[in-house]
């Protein structure tokens, strides 16, 4: 099975994009680009946590509503969410209505609030490999689900009290936030 697909525009992309225009945009404009800042990384952490057990396209399509429902993922605002907000979120069909994930997102925002400005960014990026530690994947069989770095990141975040930050979820975050570059050899985005 091939790991590359050619889109209608003639560009070779990672096969997971398929023919879905939402995935194509995400792949071309976001996935693997370095993402910096506490707020963007908190959003990514929250969305990756909500994705656990679901497909990413579900989260991607619900992301605009997630952003509205969670105050733009501004940690200060989310940290103040109370019981009425939890009930509002549980009743919102535009997001994933999972109480444990909602509570984890609020609790995680509260932890971010205890950190210095830029500390979450610095902490998460401290686990990014140097970029020369492994070869570009030639197929999706070469892409791990978990790495020593994602396991270490997960452990460090859990030690601080963060939830829904398991090693697999953190590796997905590392891929999407550009901490690792898993564009398959032959993909136009492969650097």
C-alpha positions in Angstrom: 0.0 0.0 0.0 1.3 3.4 -0.9 1.9 6.1 1.7 1.5 9.0 -0.7 -1.5 10.2 -2.6 -1.6 12.8 -5.4 -4.3 15.4 -5.0 -6.4 17.0 -7.8 -3.9 19.9 -7.7 -1.1 17.5 -8.6 0.6 17.6 -5.2 1.8 14.5 -3.5 0.6 14.3 0.1 0.7 11.8 3.0 -2.0 9.2 2.2 -4.0 9.9 5.4 -5.3 13.1 3.7 -7.3 11.1 1.2 -9.7 13.2 -0.9 -11.0 15.2 2.1 -10.6 18.9 1.6 -10.6 19.6 5.4 -7.7 17.1 5.8 -6.0 18.5 2.7 -6.1 22.1 4.2 -5.0 20.8 7.6 -2.1 18.8 6.1 -0.9 21.6 3.9 -1.3 24.6 6.3 -1.0 23.2 9.8 0.2 19.7 10.4 3.9 19.7 11.1 4.4 23.5 11.2 6.0 24.6 14.4 3.4 25.9 16.8 4.6 28.1 19.6 2.9 29.8 22.6 1.1 28.8 25.7 -2.4 29.4 24.4 -2.0 27.6 21.0 -0.3 24.6 22.7 -3.0 24.5 25.4 -5.6 24.4 22.6 -3.7 21.6 20.9 -3.4 19.7 24.1 -7.2 20.0 24.8 -8.2 19.0 21.2 -5.8 16.1 21.2 -7.3 15.0 24.5 -10.8 15.2 23.1 -9.6 13.2 20.1 -8.6 10.2 22.2 -10.7 7.3 20.9 -12.0 9.2 18.0 -10.8 10.2 14.5 -9.0 13.5 14.1 -11.4 14.6 11.3 -14.2 14.6 13.9 -12.3 17.1 16.0 -11.1 19.1 13.0 -14.7 19.6 11.8 -15.8 20.5 15.3 -12.9 22.8 16.0 -14.6 26.1 15.3 -17.4 25.2 17.7 -14.9 24.0 20.3 -13.1 27.3 20.1 -16.4 29.2 20.7 -17.5 26.9 23.5 -14.1 27.1 25.2 -13.5 30.8 25.0 -10.9 30.6 22.3 -9.0 28.2 24.6 -7.7 31.2 26.5 -6.4 29.4 29.7 -7.4 32.2 32.0 -11.1 32.1 30.8 -11.3 28.2 30.7 -9.7 28.0 34.2 -12.8 30.0 35.6 -15.4 27.6 34.1 -17.8 26.4 36.7 -20.7 23.9 37.0 -23.0 26.0 34.7 -20.3 26.0 32.0 -19.8 22.2 32.4 -23.6 21.7 31.9 -23.6 24.1 28.9 -20.7 22.1 27.3 -22.4 18.8 28.1 -25.5 20.1 26.2 -23.6 21.4 23.2 -23.9 19.0 20.2 -21.2 20.9 18.4 -18.4 19.5 20.5 -17.5 16.1 21.9 -19.7 15.8 25.0 -17.5 13.8 27.3 -17.6 15.0 30.9 -14.1 13.5 31.8 -12.5 15.4 28.9 -14.4 18.6 29.7 -13.3 18.4 33.3 -9.7 17.6 32.3 -9.6 20.6 29.9 -10.8 22.9 32.7 -8.3 21.4 35.2 -5.5 21.6 32.7 -6.3 25.3 32.2 -6.1 25.8 35.9 -2.6 24.3 35.9 -1.5 26.5 33.0 -2.6 29.4 35.2 -0.1 28.4 37.8 2.8 28.5 35.3 4.8 31.5 34.3 4.2 33.0 30.8 5.9 30.9 28.2 6.5 28.0 30.7 4.1 25.6 29.0 5.6 26.3 25.6 9.2 25.8 26.9 8.2 22.6 28.8 6.5 21.0 25.8 9.2 22.0 23.3 11.9 20.7 25.6 10.9 17.2 24.5 11.2 17.9 20.7 13.9 15.7 19.3 16.7 17.6 17.5 15.4 16.6 14.0 18.4 14.5 13.1 17.7 11.7 15.5 15.7 9.7 12.9 15.3 9.4 9.2 12.3 10.7 7.3 9.6 8.0 7.3 9.4 6.2 3.9 6.0 4.8 4.8 3.4 4.9 7.6 4.9 1.7 8.9 7.9 3.9 9.8 5.9 6.3 11.9 5.7 5.4 15.6 2.6 5.9 17.8 4.8 6.6 20.8 8.4 7.7 21.3 10.7 8.0 24.2 10.2 11.8 23.9 6.4 11.6 23.9 6.6 9.3 26.9 8.8 11.7 28.7 6.6 14.6 27.9 3.5 12.7 29.1 5.3 11.8 32.3 6.4 15.4 33.0 2.9 16.8 32.3 1.2 14.2 34.4 3.6 14.9 37.3 2.3 18.5 37.1 -1.3 17.2 37.2 -2.3 17.4 33.6 -4.8 14.9 32.4 -5.5 13.2 29.0 -1.9 13.6 28.1 -0.8 10.0 27.5 2.2 9.2 25.4 0.2 8.4 22.2 -1.8 11.6 22.6 1.4 13.6 23.2 3.0 12.1 20.1 0.1 13.1 18.0 0.5 16.6 19.5 4.2 16.6 18.7 3.4 15.7 15.1 0.7 18.3 14.6 2.6 21.1 16.5 5.8 20.5 14.3 7.9 19.1 17.2 8.5 16.2 14.9 8.2 16.1 11.1 6.4 12.9 10.0 5.5 13.9 6.5 6.3 10.8 4.4 9.1 10.8 1.9 7.7 12.1 -1.4 5.1 14.3 0.3 5.4 17.9 -1.0 5.6 19.1 2.7 8.5 16.8 3.5 11.4 19.2 4.3 
